[in-house]
Amino acid sequence: MKLTLVESVGKKAMFCEHMVRMLGLENVEVIKGRGRRNRTTARASRKYDWAVARAVANMNVLSEYLLPLLKWADDDRAKKAKAGRQRAQSAEKAMKLLGGKLKQVVPVNLPGVADDRYLVLVDKSAATPPRYPRKAGMPAKQPL
């Protein structure tokens, strides 16, 4: 498996690189930067089988960040934790526009965490239109 980690905070990116070296992991690339900005490079667009994010943005904004990075096939998914069923369902229009479809919302119980957490599974069923994601800042200012 090849893995790409994207971390915007330099100290955290350095820690990820350190752990990759210490654990002797192969085929792991660490990119210091924001995932939403990486779409401007041809190598990031429509490349990945899976995309996972944690506490980045609301689902409709996050969908615009992640779905363009994914290849499209019946079994490709974008995942996000800590988004309620309502948030996932409210983002269905944005997901559809970006080539995705809400598949399932799975409750996740974490020991010692009182808040409800969810794993949102989204199938990438069509190609994302080339105009997405929009330039940095636009998805948050004008969500789909």
N, C-alpha and C positions, 0 to 999 in steps of 0.2 A: 504494500500500500504506500502511496505517496501522500504526504500531508503538508499542507501549507498553513502556517499560523500567522495571523495578521494581528499585530498589537501596536496601538498608537503611542503608548507610553514607553519611552526609551528604556527605562529601568526594568520594566516588565519584559520587554523584548529581549534585553540582555539576559535576564533570568531564564527565559525560554531557550535561548541559544546555549546557555550554560547547562541546562538540564538535558538538552539534546546530546551535547558532548559527553556529559557525565554518564548518561544511560547508554551511550553508544548507539543511538538511533540513526538509522539510515533513511534516506529519502524523505527527510523532514527539512523544509525550508521555513525560515522565520523572516517575515517582512515587517520592518518597522514602518508603520503608516496606518492610515485608516482604510478599511475595506472598501468603503464607498468611493474612495479616490482611485483605487487600483483598477477600476473598470476602464479607466482611460488607457491602460496598457492592453494591447491586443492579447498578451499572454494570459490575462486574467479572465477575459470575457468568454463565457460559455465553455469553460474548461473543466469544471468540477462536478463530481458525482453527488457530493453532499456539501451542505453549508450549515454551519452551526454558529449561533450567536447567543450572547448572554447580556441582558440589560442594556441593549443598544438604543432601541426606539420603539414606538408603537408599531403594531403589526403591519399596518399599511405602509409605513415608512421603511420598516425593516424588509418587507417584501421587495421593495424597489432596490434595496441594497444587495439582497442575496439572490433573488431569482435570476437576474442577468448573468450571474457567475456560473450558473448551473447548465450542464448539458441538458437536453430534454429527451426524456424517454419515460415510459410508464412508471418506472421504479425510482426515479430521482426525487429527492425530497429536500425541503428546507426546514430546519427545525429551530424553534425558539422556546425557551423555558420562561416561566413566570408571566404568562399571558393568559388571562381568563378566557373562558369560552366566548363571552360577549366580544372581547377584543378581537379574537380570531375571526369570528363571524362577521364583525364589522369591516374587516379587511378583505373579505371575499371579492369585492368588486375590484380592488387594486390587484389582488392575486390573479384574477382572471385576465385583466388587462396586460399583466406581465407574463402571462403564459402558465400560471399556476392554478391549482384547484385545491381547496381545503379538503384534506382527506380525513383527518382524525384529530381530536383533542383528547389527550391522555392525562388524567390527573396524576401527579407525582408527589408522593409523601417523602419528605426529607426529615430524618431524625434531628430533633432540636430546632426545627424551623416551623413556626406557627402559621406563617402565611401560606395560602394556597399556591401551588406551583403547577404548571401545565407544560406538557410537551406538545407542540403543535406540529403536525405532519402535513406537509404540502407537497402534492405531486406536481412535477414540472411536466405539463402535458403539451406544451406548444412553445415555439421559439418566442423569446422576449423581443418586442419591437426594438430596433437599433437605437432609438432615441432615449432608451432607458438604460441605466438610471440617468437622471438629469444631473447637471453639474452640482457640486458640493453645496449644501445648504438648501437647495430647492425642495427636495423631498420633505424636509421638516417644515419649511415655510408654507408650502402649498402641497399638502398630502393628497395623494390620489383618492 
